[in-house]
Amino acid sequence: MRNIAENHTGMADALAVALDEHAAAGRTAFVSGGTEISYARLRDEVLAGLGALTDAGLRPGAVVGMLTGKSPRSLASFLSLMLAGACPGFLDPRLPDDKIIDQARAVGMAAVVADEDRAASLSGRGLPTLDPAAGSPAERPVLGPRDPALMLFTSGSTGRPKGVLLSHRNLLVNAAGVVAQTRLTTSDRLLHIMPVHHTNGLNNQVLAPLLAGATVFLMDRFKPADAVDAVRVHQPTYVTGVPTMYLRMLEHIADGESFPSLRFVRCGSAPITAHQQAAIERRFGVPVVLSYGMSEATCTSTMNPVEEPRLGSVGTALAGQRIRIAVPGSTRAMDVGEEGEILIGGEAVMSGYVGTDAADPVEDGWLHTGDLGRLDADGYLTITGRLKDTIIRGGENIVPSDIEQVLVTHPAVLDCCVVGRPHPDLGEVPVAFVSTTGEGEVPADDLRSWIAERLSRMYVPAEVRVLDQLPVNGLGKIDRTSLRSLARAGT
């Protein structure tokens, strides 16, 4: 298989060549709502959008938000923006307008592409809108490998939004590595069940298959029963999702049912137990290919080889990337088999953060993940824990401080701490511990309602416990380790 990353300098070049090649071969790019979109039509729409953006005077490197549903039209607009030299980024459509405005200000967003109602609302609040629709096809500008190509938004539901800036080279190296490790070809068919504002849903499930000439079946919204029906009808060769999605699909698979079209199902973005993996493999009848990565390294950094997976491991480093196990807080490498902090190096590591004063996690070319793990002699990585406090609920990252900042605004709350607790379906759920001012009792359900009124549903703790006072460590800081143990004791 040709090495895409060696043949091209960045994603724009590789994508333009791929669209031409697959269009000439008469291949199908997307299937959505029963409608097939050929590579030829996709290419033409991308070029027409490129012309519309050129006519609109879009400046190189401009950050443009994408607040649209998952559709062939919105993905064509995204590709037009990228080839025009802009820096597009899909926003979570569940966020209200004020949060979108906050993100726009934080990252210097020049404009947003949105569905008609949202476009009018945001335009009225001073955020310009773009419509990369039909225009006269235009030549794409020459873009360098380090030019900005994509903005990923993380931890932006409350507090300060944060943007992860990725270059054309970052995107190409990630996609090329995924294509090689999963052996994607023009014969492959992907069932797309994840949101496109998630790095996996965009980098691995749009850009990688388009480079390979595969066909992508787009599901607008994940529903377990509908997803199983889509596997039956569309006969994909692979599916990519998070553990929760697969676990919820299992009950809709009939006893003895088989899916002969499938080669494998990919699973990442959240922890999974060996028991859960075995249950998924038994029902789907194919291997579960585990992977690992993070937005700051574009998307995926390790993945089990399809033909040689190892139980409990998240696989080996993708081409163009490196994994090091280091003494936590340093870049000093540890020996094979020793547990330490996982560091990621190579050409997929982000250009940097935008719109935040958060510390740069990249040191001497190595990205500190905050995760713990170990490498075996063959380079297979096993995740053993996390240094960081992020809670991963069904593949979505929850920063505890987002919930804590809301809880402490309740007049009866003196202090609080949110930690993760294992969950058999979602992986983890948040649990909140609070101490009160002592001025009357505060029902836990009232505090959950307080959060529900201010944040989206995934941030509402599974449980709120009121303590006389929160435990502290020797430095006087809240003892999160102790509270995690207390939360687990309640499962």
DRENDO-779665 format. One line per field, with one value per residue (C-alpha): residue number from 1; residue in three letters; x, y negated, z. Coordinates in Angstrom, 3 decimals. Layout:
N
k = [NUM | ...]
r = [ALA | ...]
px = [X | ...]
py = [Y | ...]
pz = [Z | ...]
***
This chain:
491
k = [1 | 2 | 3 | 4 | 5 | 6 | 7 | 8 | 9 | 10 | 11 | 12 | 13 | 14 | 15 | 16 | 17 | 18 | 19 | 20 | 21 | 22 | 23 | 24 | 25 | 26 | 27 | 28 | 29 | 30 | 31 | 32 | 33 | 34 | 35 | 36 | 37 | 38 | 39 | 40 | 41 | 42 | 43 | 44 | 45 | 46 | 47 | 48 | 49 | 50 | 51 | 52 | 53 | 54 | 55 | 56 | 57 | 58 | 59 | 60 | 61 | 62 | 63 | 64 | 65 | 66 | 67 | 68 | 69 | 70 | 71 | 72 | 73 | 74 | 75 | 76 | 77 | 78 | 79 | 80 | 81 | 82 | 83 | 84 | 85 | 86 | 87 | 88 | 89 | 90 | 91 | 92 | 93 | 94 | 95 | 96 | 97 | 98 | 99 | 100 | 101 | 102 | 103 | 104 | 105 | 106 | 107 | 108 | 109 | 110 | 111 | 112 | 113 | 114 | 115 | 116 | 117 | 118 | 119 | 120 | 121 | 122 | 123 | 124 | 125 | 126 | 127 | 128 | 129 | 130 | 131 | 132 | 133 | 134 | 135 | 136 | 137 | 138 | 139 | 140 | 141 | 142 | 143 | 144 | 145 | 146 | 147 | 148 | 149 | 150 | 151 | 152 | 153 | 154 | 155 | 156 | 157 | 158 | 159 | 160 | 161 | 162 | 163 | 164 | 165 | 166 | 167 | 168 | 169 | 170 | 171 | 172 | 173 | 174 | 175 | 176 | 177 | 178 | 179 | 180 | 181 | 182 | 183 | 184 | 185 | 186 | 187 | 188 | 189 | 190 | 191 | 192 | 193 | 194 | 195 | 196 | 197 | 198 | 199 | 200 | 201 | 202 | 203 | 204 | 205 | 206 | 207 | 208 | 209 | 210 | 211 | 212 | 213 | 214 | 215 | 216 | 217 | 218 | 219 | 220 | 221 | 222 | 223 | 224 | 225 | 226 | 227 | 228 | 229 | 230 | 231 | 232 | 233 | 234 | 235 | 236 | 237 | 238 | 239 | 240 | 241 | 242 | 243 | 244 | 245 | 246 | 247 | 248 | 249 | 250 | 251 | 252 | 253 | 254 | 255 | 256 | 257 | 258 | 259 | 260 | 261 | 262 | 263 | 264 | 265 | 266 | 267 | 268 | 269 | 270 | 271 | 272 | 273 | 274 | 275 | 276 | 277 | 278 | 279 | 280 | 281 | 282 | 283 | 284 | 285 | 286 | 287 | 288 | 289 | 290 | 291 | 292 | 293 | 294 | 295 | 296 | 297 | 298 | 299 | 300 | 301 | 302 | 303 | 304 | 305 | 306 | 307 | 308 | 309 | 310 | 311 | 312 | 313 | 314 | 315 | 316 | 317 | 318 | 319 | 320 | 321 | 322 | 323 | 324 | 325 | 326 | 327 | 328 | 329 | 330 | 331 | 332 | 333 | 334 | 335 | 336 | 337 | 338 | 339 | 340 | 341 | 342 | 343 | 344 | 345 | 346 | 347 | 348 | 349 | 350 | 351 | 352 | 353 | 354 | 355 | 356 | 357 | 358 | 359 | 360 | 361 | 362 | 363 | 364 | 365 | 366 | 367 | 368 | 369 | 370 | 371 | 372 | 373 | 374 | 375 | 376 | 377 | 378 | 379 | 380 | 381 | 382 | 383 | 384 | 385 | 386 | 387 | 388 | 389 | 390 | 391 | 392 | 393 | 394 | 395 | 396 | 397 | 398 | 399 | 400 | 401 | 402 | 403 | 404 | 405 | 406 | 407 | 408 | 409 | 410 | 411 | 412 | 413 | 414 | 415 | 416 | 417 | 418 | 419 | 420 | 421 | 422 | 423 | 424 | 425 | 426 | 427 | 428 | 429 | 430 | 431 | 432 | 433 | 434 | 435 | 436 | 437 | 438 | 439 | 440 | 441 | 442 | 443 | 444 | 445 | 446 | 447 | 448 | 449 | 450 | 451 | 452 | 453 | 454 | 455 | 456 | 457 | 458 | 459 | 460 | 461 | 462 | 463 | 464 | 465 | 466 | 467 | 468 | 469 | 470 | 471 | 472 | 473 | 474 | 475 | 476 | 477 | 478 | 479 | 480 | 481 | 482 | 483 | 484 | 485 | 486 | 487 | 488 | 489 | 490 | 491]
r = [MET | ARG | ASN | ILE | ALA | GLU | ASN | HIS | THR | GLY | MET | ALA | ASP | ALA | LEU | ALA | VAL | ALA | LEU | ASP | GLU | HIS | ALA | ALA | ALA | GLY | ARG | THR | ALA | PHE | VAL | SER | GLY | GLY | THR | GLU | ILE | SER | TYR | ALA | ARG | LEU | ARG | ASP | GLU | VAL | LEU | ALA | GLY | LEU | GLY | ALA | LEU | THR | ASP | ALA | GLY | LEU | ARG | PRO | GLY | ALA | VAL | VAL | GLY | MET | LEU | THR | GLY | LYS | SER | PRO | ARG | SER | LEU | ALA | SER | PHE | LEU | SER | LEU | MET | LEU | ALA | GLY | ALA | CYS | PRO | GLY | PHE | LEU | ASP | PRO | ARG | LEU | PRO | ASP | ASP | LYS | ILE | ILE | ASP | GLN | ALA | ARG | ALA | VAL | GLY | MET | ALA | ALA | VAL | VAL | ALA | ASP | GLU | ASP | ARG | ALA | ALA | SER | LEU | SER | GLY | ARG | GLY | LEU | PRO | THR | LEU | ASP | PRO | ALA | ALA | GLY | SER | PRO | ALA | GLU | ARG | PRO | VAL | LEU | GLY | PRO | ARG | ASP | PRO | ALA | LEU | MET | LEU | PHE | THR | SER | GLY | SER | THR | GLY | ARG | PRO | LYS | GLY | VAL | LEU | LEU | SER | HIS | ARG | ASN | LEU | LEU | VAL | ASN | ALA | ALA | GLY | VAL | VAL | ALA | GLN | THR | ARG | LEU | THR | THR | SER | ASP | ARG | LEU | LEU | HIS | ILE | MET | PRO | VAL | HIS | HIS | THR | ASN | GLY | LEU | ASN | ASN | GLN | VAL | LEU | ALA | PRO | LEU | LEU | ALA | GLY | ALA | THR | VAL | PHE | LEU | MET | ASP | ARG | PHE | LYS | PRO | ALA | ASP | ALA | VAL | ASP | ALA | VAL | ARG | VAL | HIS | GLN | PRO | THR | TYR | VAL | THR | GLY | VAL | PRO | THR | MET | TYR | LEU | ARG | MET | LEU | GLU | HIS | ILE | ALA | ASP | GLY | GLU | SER | PHE | PRO | SER | LEU | ARG | PHE | VAL | ARG | CYS | GLY | SER | ALA | PRO | ILE | THR | ALA | HIS | GLN | GLN | ALA | ALA | ILE | GLU | ARG | ARG | PHE | GLY | VAL | PRO | VAL | VAL | LEU | SER | TYR | GLY | MET | SER | GLU | ALA | THR | CYS | THR | SER | THR | MET | ASN | PRO | VAL | GLU | GLU | PRO | ARG | LEU | GLY | SER | VAL | GLY | THR | ALA | LEU | ALA | GLY | GLN | ARG | ILE | ARG | ILE | ALA | VAL | PRO | GLY | SER | THR | ARG | ALA | MET | ASP | VAL | GLY | GLU | GLU | GLY | GLU | ILE | LEU | ILE | GLY | GLY | GLU | ALA | VAL | MET | SER | GLY | TYR | VAL | GLY | THR | ASP | ALA | ALA | ASP | PRO | VAL | GLU | ASP | GLY | TRP | LEU | HIS | THR | GLY | ASP | LEU | GLY | ARG | LEU | ASP | ALA | ASP | GLY | TYR | LEU | THR | ILE | THR | GLY | ARG | LEU | LYS | ASP | THR | ILE | ILE | ARG | GLY | GLY | GLU | ASN | ILE | VAL | PRO | SER | ASP | ILE | GLU | GLN | VAL | LEU | VAL | THR | HIS | PRO | ALA | VAL | LEU | ASP | CYS | CYS | VAL | VAL | GLY | ARG | PRO | HIS | PRO | ASP | LEU | GLY | GLU | VAL | PRO | VAL | ALA | PHE | VAL | SER | THR | THR | GLY | GLU | GLY | GLU | VAL | PRO | ALA | ASP | ASP | LEU | ARG | SER | TRP | ILE | ALA | GLU | ARG | LEU | SER | ARG | MET | TYR | VAL | PRO | ALA | GLU | VAL | ARG | VAL | LEU | ASP | GLN | LEU | PRO | VAL | ASN | GLY | LEU | GLY | LYS | ILE | ASP | ARG | THR | SER | LEU | ARG | SER | LEU | ALA | ARG | ALA | GLY | THR]
px = [0.000 | 1.331 | 2.364 | 0.032 | 1.954 | 5.181 | 3.571 | 2.034 | 3.033 | -0.332 | -4.026 | -5.093 | -2.790 | -3.636 | -7.366 | -7.489 | -5.666 | -7.863 | -11.104 | -9.956 | -8.786 | -11.921 | -14.204 | -12.573 | -13.131 | -16.866 | -16.832 | -19.418 | -18.292 | -21.353 | -24.722 | -27.196 | -30.930 | -30.938 | -29.165 | -25.766 | -23.231 | -20.494 | -16.908 | -17.428 | -20.354 | -18.510 | -15.462 | -17.586 | -19.407 | -16.099 | -14.676 | -17.857 | -17.682 | -14.053 | -15.121 | -17.844 | -15.367 | -12.846 | -15.541 | -16.418 | -12.824 | -12.084 | -8.608 | -6.019 | -5.945 | -9.330 | -11.037 | -14.533 | -16.975 | -19.177 | -22.532 | -24.321 | -25.719 | -23.866 | -24.672 | -22.885 | -23.536 | -21.992 | -18.979 | -18.483 | -18.526 | -15.951 | -13.667 | -14.121 | -13.017 | -9.979 | -8.897 | -9.483 | -6.843 | -9.244 | -9.175 | -12.636 | -13.877 | -17.138 | -18.931 | -21.180 | -24.693 | -26.102 | -24.366 | -26.556 | -25.746 | -23.990 | -21.508 | -20.900 | -20.178 | -17.769 | -15.887 | -15.847 | -14.292 | -11.786 | -10.309 | -10.840 | -13.466 | -14.018 | -17.354 | -19.604 | -21.350 | -24.709 | -28.163 | -30.569 | -32.116 | -28.809 | -27.129 | -29.738 | -29.513 | -25.714 | -25.496 | -27.807 | -25.296 | -22.400 | -20.915 | -20.738 | -21.997 | -20.690 | -22.461 | -19.993 | -22.702 | -22.637 | -20.034 | -17.777 | -15.119 | -11.822 | -8.244 | -7.184 | -4.330 | -0.963 | -0.863 | 2.120 | 2.268 | 2.252 | -0.589 | -3.639 | -6.219 | -8.565 | -9.663 | -10.932 | -12.888 | -12.476 | -13.834 | -15.841 | -19.276 | -18.627 | -15.789 | -13.076 | -13.312 | -10.145 | -9.148 | -6.673 | -4.973 | -4.009 | -2.007 | -2.409 | 0.530 | -1.048 | -4.235 | -2.465 | -0.169 | -3.091 | -5.299 | -2.492 | -1.674 | -5.300 | -5.585 | -2.439 | -3.207 | -6.780 | -5.850 | -8.592 | -9.234 | -11.760 | -13.809 | -14.420 | -17.703 | -17.908 | -21.040 | -20.573 | -22.320 | -20.274 | -20.731 | -18.460 | -17.566 | -15.652 | -12.136 | -12.720 | -15.923 | -14.093 | -10.455 | -10.844 | -14.336 | -14.366 | -10.830 | -9.272 | -11.942 | -12.091 | -8.353 | -8.766 | -11.727 | -14.092 | -17.844 | -19.244 | -22.835 | -23.864 | -26.222 | -27.463 | -27.934 | -26.960 | -29.820 | -28.880 | -31.706 | -31.297 | -27.539 | -28.036 | -30.576 | -28.037 | -25.461 | -28.025 | -29.092 | -25.879 | -23.536 | -20.526 | -17.108 | -16.370 | -17.869 | -16.105 | -17.587 | -17.142 | -17.821 | -21.192 | -22.513 | -21.653 | -22.943 | -26.298 | -26.471 | -26.043 | -29.628 | -30.886 | -28.869 | -30.815 | -29.434 | -27.362 | -27.420 | -24.281 | -22.874 | -20.758 | -19.800 | -17.936 | -14.162 | -13.925 | -15.412 | -13.150 | -13.427 | -11.742 | -12.182 | -13.173 | -12.146 | -13.468 | -13.161 | -12.081 | -15.574 | -17.232 | -14.855 | -15.600 | -19.362 | -19.116 | -16.923 | -19.281 | -22.367 | -20.843 | -18.716 | -15.621 | -12.597 | -12.877 | -9.916 | -8.990 | -7.214 | -5.937 | -5.323 | -6.372 | -7.272 | -3.891 | -2.305 | -4.954 | -6.907 | -5.412 | -1.860 | -2.005 | -4.231 | -4.265 | -3.307 | -6.471 | -4.707 | -2.703 | -4.729 | -3.738 | -6.391 | -6.208 | -3.859 | -4.661 | -2.104 | 1.043 | 1.990 | 0.683 | 3.143 | 4.634 | 3.953 | 5.895 | 4.962 | 7.172 | 6.541 | 8.171 | 8.622 | 5.452 | 6.011 | 9.193 | 10.291 | 12.746 | 12.006 | 11.286 | 12.162 | 9.983 | 7.140 | 7.371 | 4.346 | 4.649 | 3.082 | 2.232 | 3.901 | 3.105 | 5.626 | 5.779 | 4.098 | 0.529 | 1.176 | -0.829 | 0.479 | -0.774 | -3.742 | -5.800 | -8.055 | -6.777 | -4.032 | -3.754 | -0.199 | 1.312 | 1.437 | 4.167 | 7.732 | 10.713 | 8.370 | 6.596 | 2.929 | 2.141 | -1.146 | -1.707 | -2.475 | -0.589 | 0.478 | 3.226 | 4.764 | 5.718 | 8.754 | 6.781 | 5.589 | 2.006 | 0.581 | -1.618 | -3.482 | -3.328 | -4.860 | -4.977 | -3.003 | -5.505 | -8.956 | -10.960 | -14.054 | -14.862 | -18.616 | -19.644 | -16.691 | -17.321 | -14.790 | -16.094 | -13.786 | -14.785 | -14.177 | -16.980 | -19.486 | -17.762 | -17.948 | -21.714 | -22.211 | -20.407 | -22.805 | -25.619 | -26.178 | -26.091 | -22.846 | -19.644 | -17.248 | -17.402 | -15.419 | -16.454 | -14.820 | -15.470 | -17.065 | -16.980 | -20.207 | -20.985 | -22.471 | -21.014 | -17.499 | -17.550 | -20.082 | -19.517 | -20.229 | -20.285 | -19.336 | -20.366 | -20.090 | -22.724 | -22.927 | -24.979 | -27.988 | -30.630 | -30.691 | -30.071 | -31.643 | -29.246 | -31.908 | -32.075 | -28.353 | -28.693 | -31.521 | -29.344 | -26.732 | -29.296 | -30.649 | -27.199 | -25.329 | -26.185 | -27.469 | -24.146 | -22.750 | -25.457 | -23.831 | -25.165 | -25.099 | -24.571 | -23.419 | -23.455 | -20.608 | -19.957 | -16.622 | -14.550 | -11.369 | -8.085 | -4.499 | -1.377 | -1.205 | -4.751 | -6.063 | -9.207 | -8.209 | -9.617 | -8.087 | -10.025 | -13.243 | -12.739 | -12.511 | -15.640 | -17.463 | -16.452 | -17.563 | -21.057 | -21.299]
py = [0.000 | -3.412 | -5.747 | -8.727 | -10.886 | -10.445 | -11.279 | -14.577 | -17.470 | -18.058 | -17.205 | -19.747 | -18.254 | -14.653 | -15.326 | -17.155 | -14.302 | -11.695 | -13.400 | -13.541 | -9.936 | -8.477 | -10.696 | -9.400 | -5.835 | -6.472 | -5.696 | -6.650 | -8.959 | -9.292 | -7.672 | -9.734 | -9.230 | -6.777 | -9.204 | -8.366 | -11.168 | -10.292 | -11.426 | -13.391 | -15.294 | -15.833 | -17.178 | -19.544 | -20.836 | -21.355 | -23.328 | -25.389 | -26.162 | -27.114 | -29.665 | -31.066 | -31.497 | -33.160 | -35.584 | -36.314 | -37.424 | -34.799 | -35.463 | -32.653 | -31.076 | -32.501 | -30.398 | -29.467 | -27.606 | -24.849 | -24.713 | -22.313 | -18.823 | -15.786 | -15.752 | -15.539 | -19.262 | -20.305 | -18.049 | -19.489 | -22.982 | -21.865 | -20.544 | -23.754 | -25.807 | -23.631 | -23.739 | -27.517 | -27.913 | -28.632 | -26.868 | -25.318 | -23.593 | -21.825 | -23.136 | -21.107 | -21.936 | -21.376 | -24.505 | -27.610 | -30.821 | -32.475 | -29.568 | -29.721 | -33.451 | -32.723 | -30.209 | -32.566 | -35.333 | -33.024 | -31.720 | -34.807 | -33.181 | -35.213 | -33.668 | -30.666 | -28.331 | -27.422 | -26.195 | -29.015 | -29.579 | -29.511 | -31.657 | -34.400 | -34.229 | -34.388 | -37.055 | -39.182 | -38.907 | -40.097 | -36.822 | -36.932 | -33.936 | -32.287 | -30.196 | -28.011 | -27.109 | -27.278 | -29.544 | -29.480 | -26.791 | -28.372 | -27.208 | -26.290 | -28.255 | -26.670 | -25.614 | -24.546 | -21.531 | -23.729 | -25.993 | -25.796 | -23.258 | -22.434 | -23.798 | -21.251 | -22.600 | -20.945 | -21.606 | -24.548 | -23.893 | -26.269 | -28.426 | -29.233 | -27.525 | -25.977 | -25.387 | -22.779 | -24.039 | -21.373 | -21.770 | -20.182 | -17.913 | -16.872 | -15.793 | -13.941 | -11.965 | -10.897 | -9.886 | -8.074 | -6.144 | -5.083 | -4.014 | -1.894 | -0.319 | 0.644 | 1.502 | -0.691 | -0.330 | -1.465 | 1.637 | 0.549 | -0.855 | -2.716 | -3.197 | -6.676 | -6.852 | -9.462 | -13.267 | -15.249 | -17.769 | -14.872 | -14.442 | -10.759 | -11.466 | -13.898 | -12.876 | -9.107 | -8.751 | -11.419 | -12.351 | -8.870 | -7.024 | -9.806 | -9.494 | -5.738 | -6.028 | -4.214 | -4.840 | -6.461 | -5.835 | -8.860 | -8.448 | -11.884 | -10.815 | -7.637 | -5.445 | -1.864 | -0.071 | -2.208 | -1.599 | 2.171 | 1.877 | -0.202 | 2.583 | 5.035 | 2.827 | 1.075 | 3.972 | 1.882 | 3.458 | 1.614 | -0.645 | -3.059 | -4.097 | -4.318 | -1.422 | -2.799 | -2.783 | 0.852 | 1.948 | 0.307 | 1.935 | 5.456 | 5.859 | 5.155 | 7.962 | 11.192 | 14.424 | 16.151 | 13.147 | 12.554 | 9.673 | 11.231 | 7.859 | 6.688 | 6.971 | 5.388 | 2.772 | 0.008 | -1.208 | -4.143 | -7.455 | -5.798 | -2.916 | 0.575 | 3.733 | 7.140 | 8.447 | 5.729 | 6.291 | 10.027 | 9.380 | 7.019 | 9.443 | 12.331 | 10.478 | 8.819 | 11.833 | 9.786 | 8.416 | 5.217 | 3.076 | 0.878 | -2.438 | -5.372 | -9.047 | -12.579 | -15.801 | -17.343 | -14.627 | -15.067 | -11.937 | -8.433 | -7.607 | -3.857 | -1.128 | 2.626 | 4.118 | 5.748 | 9.086 | 9.061 | 7.476 | 8.081 | 8.323 | 5.421 | 3.413 | 0.319 | 1.364 | -0.030 | -3.529 | -4.630 | -5.578 | -9.017 | -8.887 | -7.740 | -6.590 | -6.947 | -5.870 | -8.469 | -9.317 | -11.356 | -15.068 | -14.567 | -13.292 | -10.762 | -7.371 | -4.333 | -0.719 | 1.738 | 2.999 | 0.185 | -1.979 | -5.708 | -8.673 | -8.177 | -10.726 | -11.149 | -12.431 | -12.788 | -14.733 | -14.506 | -16.595 | -19.834 | -23.267 | -24.533 | -25.767 | -28.809 | -30.890 | -29.672 | -30.339 | -26.614 | -25.348 | -23.958 | -20.159 | -19.724 | -19.501 | -18.950 | -17.635 | -15.233 | -15.654 | -14.933 | -13.003 | -12.750 | -9.049 | -6.147 | -3.047 | -0.668 | 0.649 | 4.264 | 5.438 | 5.400 | 1.822 | 2.611 | 0.018 | 0.809 | -1.957 | -1.522 | -4.721 | -8.518 | -11.247 | -13.829 | -14.247 | -14.254 | -12.061 | -10.205 | -9.595 | -7.602 | -8.946 | -12.588 | -14.421 | -16.092 | -18.460 | -18.350 | -22.083 | -22.766 | -21.230 | -22.567 | -26.148 | -25.793 | -24.035 | -26.691 | -29.327 | -27.679 | -29.807 | -26.798 | -25.258 | -26.064 | -23.829 | -20.940 | -18.375 | -16.250 | -12.902 | -10.000 | -6.712 | -3.556 | -2.794 | 0.498 | -1.222 | -4.731 | -3.947 | -6.703 | -9.106 | -12.209 | -12.126 | -15.380 | -15.859 | -19.098 | -20.772 | -23.348 | -26.663 | -24.963 | -27.172 | -24.464 | -21.141 | -20.991 | -18.010 | -16.386 | -16.436 | -20.239 | -20.447 | -18.124 | -20.305 | -23.379 | -21.860 | -20.582 | -24.103 | -25.455 | -22.673 | -19.941 | -16.601 | -14.771 | -17.108 | -16.281 | -14.095 | -10.584 | -11.339 | -14.315 | -13.600 | -16.197 | -15.889 | -17.847 | -18.812 | -17.651 | -15.677 | -17.465 | -16.297 | -17.455 | -20.574 | -21.557 | -20.694 | -18.648 | -14.987 | -13.767 | -10.326 | -9.829 | -11.014 | -8.703 | -5.793 | -6.995 | -7.301 | -3.793 | -2.396 | -3.570 | -1.612]
pz = [0.000 | -0.949 | 1.834 | 1.441 | 3.918 | 1.947 | -1.386 | -0.246 | 2.006 | 3.644 | 3.719 | 1.085 | -1.567 | -0.721 | -0.588 | -3.916 | -5.639 | -3.956 | -4.990 | -8.619 | -8.610 | -7.024 | -9.121 | -12.303 | -11.099 | -10.540 | -6.837 | -4.198 | -1.392 | 0.865 | 1.333 | 3.346 | 3.725 | 0.850 | -1.497 | -2.980 | -3.413 | -5.881 | -5.516 | -8.737 | -7.261 | -3.972 | -5.813 | -7.881 | -4.781 | -2.986 | -5.912 | -6.243 | -2.533 | -2.960 | -5.551 | -3.292 | -0.453 | -2.761 | -3.928 | -0.300 | 0.354 | 2.984 | 4.318 | 4.643 | 8.093 | 9.114 | 11.787 | 10.644 | 12.872 | 11.464 | 13.244 | 10.938 | 10.977 | 9.672 | 5.964 | 2.607 | 2.088 | 5.406 | 4.856 | 1.376 | 2.927 | 5.476 | 2.734 | 0.713 | 3.693 | 4.252 | 0.595 | 0.535 | 3.232 | 6.094 | 9.450 | 9.926 | 13.037 | 13.848 | 16.922 | 19.192 | 17.901 | 21.390 | 22.680 | 23.073 | 21.209 | 24.160 | 24.396 | 20.651 | 20.961 | 23.837 | 21.701 | 18.744 | 20.810 | 22.446 | 19.196 | 17.043 | 14.864 | 11.685 | 10.705 | 11.105 | 8.675 | 10.158 | 9.310 | 8.441 | 11.885 | 13.777 | 11.130 | 11.564 | 15.352 | 15.472 | 12.782 | 14.905 | 17.737 | 15.619 | 14.383 | 10.554 | 8.586 | 5.428 | 2.827 | 0.900 | -1.594 | -5.368 | -6.817 | -9.827 | -9.422 | -8.431 | -8.215 | -4.731 | -3.142 | -2.498 | 1.145 | 3.200 | 5.515 | 8.633 | 7.537 | 9.838 | 8.669 | 11.547 | 14.913 | 17.414 | 20.372 | 23.752 | 27.251 | 26.038 | 27.531 | 30.394 | 31.591 | 29.082 | 25.692 | 24.308 | 20.714 | 19.485 | 16.330 | 13.800 | 10.605 | 7.180 | 7.986 | 11.310 | 9.551 | 6.762 | 9.065 | 11.253 | 8.313 | 6.504 | 9.678 | 10.122 | 6.477 | 6.753 | 10.153 | 9.221 | 5.611 | 4.156 | 0.436 | -2.133 | -1.272 | 2.302 | 3.572 | 6.887 | 8.963 | 10.477 | 13.858 | 15.758 | 15.784 | 13.466 | 16.191 | 17.784 | 16.417 | 15.704 | 13.804 | 11.530 | 11.196 | 11.227 | 9.783 | 7.064 | 6.043 | 6.273 | 4.246 | 1.631 | 1.071 | 0.677 | -1.703 | 0.663 | 0.973 | 4.148 | 5.261 | 7.329 | 10.290 | 11.330 | 14.940 | 16.759 | 17.911 | 18.877 | 17.073 | 13.938 | 13.945 | 14.004 | 11.179 | 9.218 | 9.599 | 8.198 | 5.285 | 4.223 | 5.018 | 6.074 | 6.293 | 9.528 | 12.178 | 14.493 | 17.842 | 21.597 | 23.996 | 25.107 | 21.541 | 20.965 | 24.365 | 23.643 | 20.214 | 21.617 | 22.823 | 19.300 | 17.714 | 17.419 | 18.831 | 16.182 | 13.865 | 11.807 | 9.795 | 7.025 | 5.511 | 8.647 | 8.907 | 12.368 | 14.665 | 15.947 | 19.500 | 21.234 | 23.063 | 26.354 | 28.644 | 27.953 | 30.060 | 28.766 | 29.606 | 27.533 | 24.628 | 24.646 | 24.677 | 21.683 | 19.705 | 20.472 | 19.227 | 16.168 | 15.289 | 14.434 | 16.317 | 18.335 | 17.285 | 20.246 | 19.700 | 21.733 | 21.156 | 21.951 | 20.170 | 20.956 | 18.793 | 16.054 | 16.912 | 16.994 | 17.993 | 18.598 | 17.233 | 17.306 | 13.940 | 12.575 | 12.019 | 15.249 | 18.075 | 21.671 | 24.369 | 26.800 | 24.586 | 22.525 | 19.943 | 18.397 | 17.247 | 13.858 | 11.121 | 11.739 | 15.479 | 18.538 | 22.028 | 25.073 | 28.660 | 30.888 | 34.520 | 35.247 | 34.736 | 32.720 | 29.315 | 30.786 | 29.235 | 31.376 | 30.638 | 28.744 | 30.928 | 33.480 | 34.214 | 33.627 | 31.862 | 28.199 | 25.913 | 22.220 | 19.688 | 15.934 | 13.162 | 14.474 | 17.599 | 17.528 | 16.603 | 19.966 | 21.977 | 21.011 | 23.234 | 26.576 | 29.070 | 29.795 | 30.036 | 26.844 | 27.317 | 24.675 | 26.003 | 23.709 | 21.029 | 23.390 | 24.283 | 27.934 | 27.900 | 31.634 | 31.089 | 32.611 | 30.735 | 29.748 | 26.534 | 25.936 | 23.985 | 20.720 | 21.159 | 22.208 | 24.595 | 27.588 | 29.428 | 33.189 | 34.559 | 34.359 | 35.985 | 34.883 | 36.344 | 33.110 | 33.266 | 30.035 | 29.885 | 26.827 | 24.852 | 25.820 | 27.971 | 31.116 | 32.969 | 36.674 | 37.103 | 34.600 | 37.019 | 40.120 | 38.859 | 38.549 | 41.873 | 43.888 | 42.573 | 44.558 | 47.661 | 49.995 | 48.655 | 50.483 | 48.584 | 46.143 | 44.219 | 41.236 | 40.476 | 38.134 | 39.087 | 36.916 | 35.061 | 33.276 | 30.228 | 29.970 | 31.186 | 33.805 | 35.287 | 37.418 | 41.156 | 43.106 | 46.754 | 48.427 | 51.796 | 52.623 | 54.438 | 57.141 | 56.623 | 56.293 | 54.490 | 50.751 | 48.954 | 46.513 | 43.794 | 44.117 | 43.377 | 40.379 | 39.079 | 39.594 | 37.275 | 34.762 | 34.339 | 33.462 | 31.654 | 29.156 | 30.408 | 30.270 | 32.966 | 35.533 | 38.223 | 38.672 | 42.382 | 44.670 | 48.223 | 50.966 | 53.494 | 56.667 | 55.142 | 52.219 | 52.988 | 52.377 | 51.940 | 53.713 | 51.550 | 52.424 | 48.968 | 48.469 | 48.439 | 45.133 | 45.598 | 48.807 | 47.175 | 44.195 | 46.616 | 48.377 | 45.050 | 44.006 | 47.350 | 46.500 | 43.224]
***
